[in-house]
Amino acid sequence: MRTAVSEALFERAVKVMPGGVNSPVRAFGAVGGVPRFIKSAKGQYIYDEDDNRYIDYIGSWGPMILGHCDDRVQEAVIKQAENGLSFGAATGLEVEMAELICEIVPCVEMIRMVNSGTEAVMSAIRAARGFTGRDKVIKFEGCYHGHADAMLVKAGSGVMTSGVPDSSGVPEGCAKDTLTAVYNDIVSVKKLFEENHDDIACVIVEPVAANMGVVLSEKGFLEALRELCDEYGALLIFDEVITGFRLAIGGAAEYFGVRPDLVTYGKIIGGGMPVGAYGGRRDIMSIVSPLGKVYQAGTLSGNPIAMRAGITQLKILKNDPSIYKHIALLGERLRNGLRKAVKEAGLPWNITGIGSLSCIYFTDENVRDYDSAKTSDTKKFAEYFRYMLDRGNYIGPSQFEALFISDSHTEADIDKTIKDAEEYFGV
Ligand SMILES: *Cc1c(COP(=O)(O)O)cnc(C)c1O
């Protein structure tokens, strides 16, 4: 596979950008090799600067659920751009977007648009703290909620009673109110509630953890979180930045039938444009400025082009339930194919997933939380990744990322990927 142009670009990039990228995982640090610089994409395919074609299993980390360059979204955006790129004032498009989401997701009674998932989470937590008058937040080890200071805590092993920042540059003061529990371990959550009683503002959780690979929430876990939050007067926040509009049109809240108090969105909601949002119960959202005393603002929030892209994609998803069937079937097909491949090769690797989200862990452990996810042999993953990439399968360049399937993918794409994996595993 040709990589000369990507190599040359990377050489220039590292001189002027930290690691040569604007988001760390893109640098391929975990897998080695040169990051491929992408020139264009269409449908299920992505093309790099050396004109290599790949079946894309990242989909911009989720937003491109219809596939790249969907004609309907592209045309809507181009037409919208003719009216101006940004006004910094109220628009009808924002009303349309808010009404659409409130209609799609019953637990969202009011919503505020922001520009990224990070911003959505940061703002939702501020609203939860403002509403409850409490400071402490419970998150789960291995769940990613963007890079706001208070969320860059995943703690060491086991349950900790006070946060230790994961990133340099995060003052301990910013992390001390972040408590971490173990995913799928309700006892670890209960313990934190018992120790901190009236101090917990909220529990934030990825209803399917899709940033430590793909770890499913086990039956009853989300329900038990709901009950604990009610018992202690804390709010339950679903971080649906990945699961929103993906597991089902109404996201994980609909899929699992558990009603959170607040929800955060990103990725799919913008149709590929930089958008995030947080919303939920009317009484909680009424605390947000200018209605209430929790301040939160954004120069480009509700940007008309971004709203048009998001609305167009969401309407397509809402009006065509067959999309969810299609991507879930392809997800099943991929997981079954990979499971069969590793089984025939006599390997103990674990394939996890739900709907259009999948992951292969190079461990024989049942992956159900951060510690078990970390038992995966990341060197083996890196080798697998490079093998698959060189054969035109573009999967996330880290063990701990999900593999995303779009509506543009076909059975033939999935079968090609399975065939390459079979070859790699020596079937
Ligand atoms: C991607 C992601 C975020 C952060 O969103 P950005 O738009 O990258 O800031 C937050 N939460 C979850 C669950 C995510 O997957």
The ligand as an SDF file (V2000), in Angstrom:
LIG
                    3D

 15 15  0  0  0  0  0  0  0  0999 V2000
  -16.6190   11.3930   22.0520 C   0  0  0  0  0  0  0  0  0  0  0  0
  -17.2140   11.3830   23.3940 C   0  0  0  0  0  0  0  0  0  0  0  0
  -17.2600   12.5330   24.2010 C   0  0  0  0  0  0  0  0  0  0  0  0
  -16.5560   13.8000   23.8250 C   0  0  0  0  0  0  0  0  0  0  0  0
  -17.0850   14.3770   22.6820 O   0  0  0  0  0  0  0  0  0  0  0  0
  -16.1640   15.4200   21.8410 P   0  0  0  0  0  0  0  0  0  0  0  0
  -17.1040   15.9130   20.7860 O   0  0  0  0  0  0  0  0  0  0  0  0
  -15.0150   14.6280   21.3280 O   0  0  0  0  0  0  0  0  0  0  0  0
  -15.7550   16.4820   22.7830 O   0  0  0  0  0  0  0  0  0  0  0  0
  -17.9450   12.4750   25.3910 C   0  0  0  0  0  0  0  0  0  0  0  0
  -18.5730   11.3460   25.7830 N   0  0  0  0  0  0  0  0  0  0  0  0
  -18.5490   10.2260   25.0410 C   0  0  0  0  0  0  0  0  0  0  0  0
  -19.2860    9.0160   25.5150 C   0  0  0  0  0  0  0  0  0  0  0  0
  -17.8470   10.1930   23.8330 C   0  0  0  0  0  0  0  0  0  0  0  0
  -17.7930    9.0700   23.1340 O   0  0  0  0  0  0  0  0  0  0  0  0
  1  2  1  0
  2  3  1  0
  2 14  2  0
  3  4  1  0
  3 10  2  0
  4  5  1  0
  5  6  1  0
  6  7  2  0
  6  8  1  0
  6  9  1  0
 10 11  1  0
 11 12  2  0
 12 13  1  0
 12 14  1  0
 14 15  1  0
M  END
$$$$
